[in-house]
């Protein structure tokens, strides 16, 4: 249950940021059927999350970056689920019996699977701070400044983590490519 003060805080940030969040969410969903109603649901879910995580949200002098990050994550998740549902049901996704198209889709799946393996290896090799930076900077595509605000770090610390992450990613990519090449020799 929210106190009167907390309820007032939520009402204020809703009035101030709901339209911005809706516009942002809608821009990510524009290619989907019923994008407007999905965007509204994403904004609603964002503010439900804000109410549940009130203690975290209150620490931010300007909660816009936090709200945008949460809304973006929710929107991207809904977008992914909707696209997957459309692919599974076959609605809105062109299907072809052409064998070349089937091979192309298989190649895309293999490439996607290899990328997921590389990403997981990278995440497993990161420190706790680097993992947090990875999620805000690379996955949520926030700026260095926004990432620093959300994580409570300096921009310099975030920049250093980004450089270390890129270095680790390059090493993992090279090692995986070398491993796949050696395996192909046998």
Secondary structure, 3 states (H helix, E strand, C coil): CCCHHHHHHHHHHHHHHHHHHHHHHHHHHCCCCCHHHHHHHHHHHHHHHHHHCHHHHHCCCCCHHHHHHHHHHHHHHHHHHHHHHHHHHCCCCCCCCCHHHHHHHHHHHHHHHHHHHHHHHHHHHCCHHHHHHHHHHHHCCCCHHHHHHHHCCCHHHHHHHHHHHHHHHHHHHHHHHHHHHHHHHC
